[in-house]
Amino acid sequence: MIANLCPTPAQTSAAQRMGMAMGIALWLALLGVPVRADSRVLALTFQALGAEGEIRTVVHDLAPGADPKSQAPALDAGLAAIRDFEAQLAKVPPGDGTPHPFDERMLSLLDRAQGACFWSEGILAPFGRGPALPAKGPQPEGPAACFRIAIDRKKATATLAEGAILDLRELAAGYAIDLAVAAIRSGAAAGTAGGTAPPDNGWVRLGAIQRSFGIDLKPKVGKWVDPPEPIRRLDPEFRGFYLSDRALAVAASTDEPPHLDQRSATAPTAAITVLAVTDLAVDAQLLAATMLITGSRSGELRLGSVQPNPSILWVYGSGNGLPLYIEHSWSALQRRAP
Protein backbone atom coordinates (compact mmCIF):
# COMPACT_ATOMS: atom_id res chain seq x y z
CA MET A 1 0.00 0.00 0.00
CA ILE A 2 1.27 3.45 -0.83
CA ALA A 3 0.37 4.77 2.60
CA ASN A 4 2.62 2.15 4.18
CA LEU A 5 5.45 2.79 1.75
CA CYS A 6 5.61 6.47 2.65
CA PRO A 7 7.97 7.50 5.44
CA THR A 8 6.31 8.40 8.72
CA PRO A 9 6.21 12.19 8.65
CA ALA A 10 8.94 13.03 11.13
CA GLN A 11 9.35 16.15 9.02
CA THR A 12 6.86 18.32 10.89
CA SER A 13 7.60 21.70 9.33
CA ALA A 14 8.01 23.06 5.84
CA ALA A 15 11.55 24.13 6.67
CA GLN A 16 12.48 20.61 7.76
CA ARG A 17 10.93 19.12 4.65
CA MET A 18 12.86 21.52 2.46
CA GLY A 19 16.05 20.65 4.29
CA MET A 20 15.48 16.98 3.70
CA ALA A 21 14.75 17.66 0.03
CA MET A 22 17.99 19.55 -0.31
CA GLY A 23 19.91 16.77 1.41
CA ILE A 24 18.54 13.87 -0.62
CA ALA A 25 18.50 15.68 -3.91
CA LEU A 26 21.45 16.01 -6.17
CA TRP A 27 20.38 19.35 -7.53
CA LEU A 28 23.96 20.50 -7.26
CA ALA A 29 24.15 18.50 -10.47
CA LEU A 30 24.40 21.43 -12.77
CA LEU A 31 25.10 18.95 -15.52
CA GLY A 32 26.99 21.43 -17.62
CA VAL A 33 25.68 19.96 -20.88
CA PRO A 34 25.35 22.83 -23.34
CA VAL A 35 22.04 23.19 -25.16
CA ARG A 36 23.20 26.47 -26.62
CA ALA A 37 26.18 28.54 -25.67
CA ASP A 38 24.06 30.39 -23.11
CA SER A 39 22.08 27.43 -21.67
CA ARG A 40 22.54 24.82 -18.95
CA VAL A 41 20.60 21.78 -17.74
CA LEU A 42 19.70 21.88 -14.06
CA ALA A 43 18.65 18.54 -12.55
CA LEU A 44 17.42 17.28 -9.20
CA THR A 45 17.29 13.56 -8.36
CA PHE A 46 15.55 11.97 -5.39
CA GLN A 47 13.63 8.97 -4.05
CA ALA A 48 9.89 9.22 -3.41
CA LEU A 49 6.93 6.85 -3.15
CA GLY A 50 9.27 3.89 -3.50
CA ALA A 51 10.68 5.03 -6.85
CA GLU A 52 13.58 7.00 -8.27
CA GLY A 53 12.65 10.49 -9.37
CA GLU A 54 14.09 13.39 -11.32
CA ILE A 55 13.15 17.00 -11.94
CA ARG A 56 14.89 18.84 -14.75
CA THR A 57 14.82 22.22 -16.43
CA VAL A 58 16.92 23.92 -19.08
CA VAL A 59 18.01 27.42 -18.10
CA HIS A 60 18.63 29.31 -21.33
CA ASP A 61 19.29 32.82 -22.60
CA LEU A 62 21.70 33.40 -19.73
CA ALA A 63 23.16 36.85 -19.46
CA PRO A 64 26.96 36.99 -19.19
CA GLY A 65 27.96 36.04 -15.64
CA ALA A 66 24.42 34.95 -14.68
CA ASP A 67 24.07 32.02 -12.30
CA PRO A 68 21.77 29.27 -13.70
CA LYS A 69 21.22 28.08 -10.12
CA SER A 70 18.75 30.95 -9.78
CA GLN A 71 16.17 28.38 -10.97
CA ALA A 72 17.11 25.83 -8.29
CA PRO A 73 14.47 27.06 -5.80
CA ALA A 74 11.78 26.36 -8.40
CA LEU A 75 12.94 22.73 -8.64
CA ASP A 76 13.03 22.57 -4.85
CA ALA A 77 9.43 23.80 -4.80
CA GLY A 78 8.49 20.87 -7.05
CA LEU A 79 10.20 18.38 -4.76
CA ALA A 80 8.65 19.97 -1.67
CA ALA A 81 5.20 19.43 -3.23
CA ILE A 82 6.00 15.73 -3.62
CA ARG A 83 7.29 15.47 -0.05
CA ASP A 84 4.19 17.21 1.34
CA PHE A 85 1.99 14.78 -0.58
CA GLU A 86 3.98 11.82 0.76
CA ALA A 87 3.50 13.09 4.30
CA GLN A 88 -0.24 13.49 3.80
CA LEU A 89 -0.57 9.93 2.48
CA ALA A 90 1.27 8.59 5.49
CA LYS A 91 -1.23 10.30 7.82
CA VAL A 92 -4.38 8.77 6.28
CA PRO A 93 -5.85 6.46 8.94
CA PRO A 94 -7.59 3.15 8.21
CA GLY A 95 -11.31 3.53 7.65
CA ASP A 96 -13.51 3.77 10.73
CA GLY A 97 -16.81 4.91 9.23
CA THR A 98 -16.48 8.48 10.48
CA PRO A 99 -15.66 11.69 8.52
CA HIS A 100 -12.05 12.95 8.56
CA PRO A 101 -10.82 16.33 7.25
CA PHE A 102 -8.65 16.46 4.13
CA ASP A 103 -7.21 19.39 2.25
CA GLU A 104 -8.39 20.20 -1.27
CA ARG A 105 -5.52 18.38 -3.00
CA MET A 106 -6.24 15.12 -1.18
CA LEU A 107 -10.00 15.45 -1.71
CA SER A 108 -9.40 15.93 -5.43
CA LEU A 109 -7.28 12.77 -5.54
CA LEU A 110 -9.84 10.75 -3.55
CA ASP A 111 -12.58 11.97 -5.89
CA ARG A 112 -10.49 10.94 -8.92
CA ALA A 113 -9.77 7.56 -7.31
CA GLN A 114 -13.48 6.91 -6.81
CA GLY A 115 -14.17 7.93 -10.41
CA ALA A 116 -11.44 5.53 -11.60
CA CYS A 117 -13.07 2.75 -9.60
CA PHE A 118 -16.44 3.30 -11.30
CA TRP A 119 -14.88 3.72 -14.76
CA SER A 120 -12.87 0.50 -14.43
CA GLU A 121 -15.84 -1.33 -12.88
CA GLY A 122 -13.80 -2.19 -9.81
CA ILE A 123 -10.59 -3.26 -11.56
CA LEU A 124 -9.01 -0.39 -9.67
CA ALA A 125 -10.30 -0.49 -6.08
CA PRO A 126 -8.42 2.24 -4.20
CA PHE A 127 -10.43 1.70 -1.02
CA GLY A 128 -10.01 -2.07 -0.76
CA ARG A 129 -12.56 -4.85 -1.04
CA GLY A 130 -15.47 -5.26 1.34
CA PRO A 131 -18.94 -3.90 2.02
CA ALA A 132 -19.94 -0.41 0.96
CA LEU A 133 -20.66 2.37 3.40
CA PRO A 134 -24.27 2.28 4.60
CA ALA A 135 -26.40 4.28 2.16
CA LYS A 136 -29.43 6.44 2.85
CA GLY A 137 -32.06 4.76 0.75
CA PRO A 138 -31.32 2.22 -2.02
CA GLN A 139 -27.67 1.55 -2.78
CA PRO A 140 -26.72 3.18 -6.12
CA GLU A 141 -25.59 0.94 -8.94
CA GLY A 142 -21.90 0.10 -9.19
CA PRO A 143 -19.28 -2.11 -7.55
CA ALA A 144 -19.53 -2.12 -3.75
CA ALA A 145 -15.79 -1.39 -3.54
CA CYS A 146 -16.39 2.02 -5.12
CA PHE A 147 -18.83 2.97 -2.36
CA ARG A 148 -16.35 2.37 0.45
CA ILE A 149 -15.77 6.13 0.59
CA ALA A 150 -18.06 9.15 0.88
CA ILE A 151 -16.58 12.55 -0.04
CA ASP A 152 -18.11 15.80 1.15
CA ARG A 153 -16.41 18.66 -0.70
CA LYS A 154 -18.42 21.34 1.14
CA LYS A 155 -17.29 20.10 4.53
CA ALA A 156 -13.84 19.09 3.21
CA THR A 157 -14.18 15.61 4.67
CA ALA A 158 -14.03 12.00 3.49
CA THR A 159 -15.43 8.93 5.22
CA LEU A 160 -13.80 5.55 4.64
CA ALA A 161 -15.71 2.35 5.40
CA GLU A 162 -14.79 0.37 8.48
CA GLY A 163 -11.43 -1.34 7.89
CA ALA A 164 -10.84 0.28 4.48
CA ILE A 165 -7.17 0.98 3.75
CA LEU A 166 -6.31 3.55 1.11
CA ASP A 167 -4.48 1.89 -1.80
CA LEU A 168 -3.45 4.51 -4.35
CA ARG A 169 -0.60 2.58 -5.98
CA GLU A 170 -2.04 3.15 -9.46
CA LEU A 171 -2.57 6.91 -9.00
CA ALA A 172 -0.23 8.35 -6.36
CA ALA A 173 3.00 8.74 -8.35
CA GLY A 174 1.23 10.42 -11.25
CA TYR A 175 -0.63 12.77 -8.92
CA ALA A 176 2.62 13.67 -7.16
CA ILE A 177 4.16 14.53 -10.54
CA ASP A 178 1.21 16.78 -11.39
CA LEU A 179 1.56 18.57 -8.03
CA ALA A 180 5.28 19.08 -8.69
CA VAL A 181 4.66 20.51 -12.17
CA ALA A 182 2.06 22.90 -10.76
CA ALA A 183 4.49 24.06 -8.05
CA ILE A 184 7.33 24.59 -10.53
CA ARG A 185 5.15 26.56 -12.92
CA SER A 186 3.47 28.70 -10.29
CA GLY A 187 4.46 32.23 -9.44
CA ALA A 188 4.96 31.06 -5.83
CA ALA A 189 8.07 29.22 -6.92
CA ALA A 190 9.46 32.45 -8.33
CA GLY A 191 9.14 34.09 -4.93
CA THR A 192 11.68 31.68 -3.49
CA ALA A 193 14.09 32.58 -6.28
CA GLY A 194 14.42 36.22 -5.32
CA GLY A 195 12.07 37.47 -8.01
CA THR A 196 13.37 35.24 -10.81
CA ALA A 197 10.58 34.09 -13.13
CA PRO A 198 9.68 30.39 -12.80
CA PRO A 199 11.10 28.05 -15.47
CA ASP A 200 9.36 28.04 -18.84
CA ASN A 201 10.16 24.34 -19.28
CA GLY A 202 10.40 21.29 -17.08
CA TRP A 203 10.36 17.52 -16.88
CA VAL A 204 9.33 15.49 -13.82
CA ARG A 205 9.67 11.71 -13.54
CA LEU A 206 8.83 9.14 -10.86
CA GLY A 207 9.70 5.60 -11.88
CA ALA A 208 8.01 4.80 -15.20
CA ILE A 209 5.81 7.92 -15.19
CA GLN A 210 6.86 11.31 -16.54
CA ARG A 211 5.42 14.64 -17.58
CA SER A 212 6.95 17.53 -19.50
CA PHE A 213 6.09 21.15 -20.14
CA GLY A 214 7.66 23.93 -22.19
CA ILE A 215 10.63 23.64 -24.54
CA ASP A 216 14.27 22.51 -24.69
CA LEU A 217 14.13 19.63 -22.23
CA LYS A 218 16.94 17.51 -23.59
CA PRO A 219 20.22 18.74 -25.09
CA LYS A 220 19.99 18.70 -28.90
CA VAL A 221 16.92 16.47 -28.67
CA GLY A 222 14.00 18.57 -27.43
CA LYS A 223 11.26 16.41 -25.88
CA TRP A 224 11.87 13.22 -27.85
CA VAL A 225 11.18 10.22 -25.62
CA ASP A 226 13.32 7.16 -26.21
CA PRO A 227 11.54 3.78 -26.30
CA PRO A 228 11.09 2.34 -22.77
CA GLU A 229 13.52 -0.42 -21.88
CA PRO A 230 10.98 -3.32 -22.10
CA ILE A 231 10.17 -2.33 -25.69
CA ARG A 232 13.78 -1.71 -26.72
CA ARG A 233 14.54 -5.32 -25.77
CA LEU A 234 11.64 -6.60 -27.86
CA ASP A 235 12.07 -4.33 -30.86
CA PRO A 236 15.33 -2.40 -31.35
CA GLU A 237 13.74 -0.58 -34.31
CA PHE A 238 10.90 0.92 -32.27
CA ARG A 239 10.92 4.68 -32.82
CA GLY A 240 10.74 7.23 -30.03
CA PHE A 241 8.08 9.93 -29.98
CA TYR A 242 7.60 13.58 -29.11
CA LEU A 243 6.13 14.31 -25.67
CA SER A 244 4.89 17.87 -25.83
CA ASP A 245 3.18 19.22 -22.69
CA ARG A 246 1.85 15.76 -21.93
CA ALA A 247 2.48 12.80 -19.65
CA LEU A 248 3.62 9.23 -20.31
CA ALA A 249 3.16 6.16 -18.12
CA VAL A 250 4.47 2.65 -18.80
CA ALA A 251 3.05 -0.48 -17.17
CA ALA A 252 4.29 -4.02 -17.81
CA SER A 253 3.29 -7.52 -16.80
CA THR A 254 6.83 -7.92 -15.40
CA ASP A 255 6.50 -4.98 -12.97
CA GLU A 256 7.01 -5.58 -9.26
CA PRO A 257 4.78 -5.33 -7.37
CA PRO A 258 2.39 -6.59 -10.07
CA HIS A 259 -0.63 -4.67 -11.32
CA LEU A 260 -3.69 -6.50 -9.98
CA ASP A 261 -7.29 -6.79 -11.06
CA GLN A 262 -8.75 -5.95 -7.67
CA ARG A 263 -11.93 -7.89 -8.42
CA SER A 264 -10.03 -11.18 -8.39
CA ALA A 265 -6.60 -10.18 -7.01
CA THR A 266 -4.98 -11.60 -10.17
CA ALA A 267 -2.24 -10.18 -12.39
CA PRO A 268 -2.09 -10.30 -16.22
CA THR A 269 -0.83 -13.63 -17.51
CA ALA A 270 0.14 -12.45 -21.01
CA ALA A 271 3.53 -10.87 -21.71
CA ILE A 272 2.43 -7.29 -22.31
CA THR A 273 3.67 -3.71 -21.94
CA VAL A 274 1.34 -0.71 -22.17
CA LEU A 275 2.25 2.92 -22.93
CA ALA A 276 -0.31 5.61 -22.12
CA VAL A 277 0.02 9.27 -23.12
CA THR A 278 -2.43 11.95 -22.00
CA ASP A 279 -2.47 15.42 -20.44
CA LEU A 280 -2.03 14.61 -16.73
CA ALA A 281 0.38 12.13 -15.18
CA VAL A 282 -2.24 10.76 -12.77
CA ASP A 283 -4.51 9.88 -15.71
CA ALA A 284 -1.63 8.37 -17.70
CA GLN A 285 -0.73 6.15 -14.73
CA LEU A 286 -4.22 4.82 -14.06
CA LEU A 287 -4.84 4.32 -17.79
CA ALA A 288 -1.62 2.34 -18.29
CA ALA A 289 -2.42 0.07 -15.33
CA THR A 290 -6.03 -0.51 -16.34
CA MET A 291 -5.22 -1.14 -20.01
CA LEU A 292 -2.54 -3.62 -18.95
CA ILE A 293 -5.05 -5.56 -16.84
CA THR A 294 -7.92 -5.48 -19.35
CA GLY A 295 -5.87 -6.06 -22.48
CA SER A 296 -6.60 -4.34 -25.76
CA ARG A 297 -10.02 -5.77 -26.59
CA SER A 298 -11.78 -4.86 -23.35
CA GLY A 299 -9.62 -1.78 -22.94
CA GLU A 300 -10.79 -0.26 -26.23
CA LEU A 301 -14.39 -0.45 -25.03
CA ARG A 302 -13.56 1.59 -21.92
CA LEU A 303 -11.57 4.24 -23.78
CA GLY A 304 -14.62 5.53 -25.65
CA SER A 305 -15.71 7.54 -22.58
CA VAL A 306 -12.27 9.01 -21.78
CA GLN A 307 -11.67 12.68 -22.48
CA PRO A 308 -9.28 14.06 -23.59
CA ASN A 309 -8.68 11.16 -25.92
CA PRO A 310 -5.47 9.39 -24.81
CA SER A 311 -2.88 7.63 -26.94
CA ILE A 312 -2.46 3.99 -25.89
CA LEU A 313 -0.08 1.34 -27.21
CA TRP A 314 -0.34 -2.33 -26.23
CA VAL A 315 2.84 -4.28 -26.94
CA TYR A 316 2.46 -8.07 -26.81
CA GLY A 317 5.57 -10.22 -26.87
CA SER A 318 8.02 -12.19 -24.76
CA GLY A 319 11.10 -11.81 -26.96
CA ASN A 320 10.48 -14.68 -29.36
CA GLY A 321 10.18 -12.72 -32.57
CA LEU A 322 8.89 -9.20 -33.10
CA PRO A 323 6.11 -8.02 -30.77
CA LEU A 324 2.49 -7.42 -31.75
CA TYR A 325 1.41 -3.76 -31.55
CA ILE A 326 -2.19 -2.72 -30.99
CA GLU A 327 -2.88 0.99 -30.77
CA HIS A 328 -5.51 3.50 -29.80
CA SER A 329 -4.81 6.97 -31.30
CA TRP A 330 -1.06 6.21 -31.15
CA SER A 331 -0.62 7.60 -34.65
CA ALA A 332 -1.61 11.01 -33.25
CA LEU A 333 1.84 11.23 -31.65
CA GLN A 334 4.75 12.64 -33.61
CA ARG A 335 7.22 9.82 -34.13
CA ARG A 336 10.94 9.91 -34.87
CA ALA A 337 11.85 9.51 -38.49
CA PRO A 338 13.19 6.00 -39.34
Secondary structure as UniProt FT lines:
FT   HELIX           2..5
FT   HELIX           14..24
FT   TURN            27..28
FT   TURN            37..38
FT   STRAND          40..48
FT   TURN            49..50
FT   STRAND          51..59
FT   TURN            64..65
FT   HELIX           68..71
FT   HELIX           72..91
FT   STRAND          99..101
FT   HELIX           104..119
FT   TURN            120..122
FT   TURN            126..127
FT   HELIX           144..147
FT   STRAND          149..152
FT   TURN            153..156
FT   STRAND          157..160
FT   TURN            162..163
FT   TURN            169..171
FT   HELIX           172..185
FT   HELIX           187..191
FT   TURN            192..195
FT   STRAND          202..206
FT   TURN            207..208
FT   STRAND          209..213
FT   TURN            219..221
FT   STRAND          224..225
FT   HELIX           229..234
FT   TURN            236..237
FT   STRAND          241..242
FT   STRAND          247..252
FT   TURN            253..254
FT   TURN            262..265
FT   STRAND          272..278
FT   HELIX           281..303
FT   TURN            304..305
FT   STRAND          311..316
FT   STRAND          324..328
FT   HELIX           330..332
//
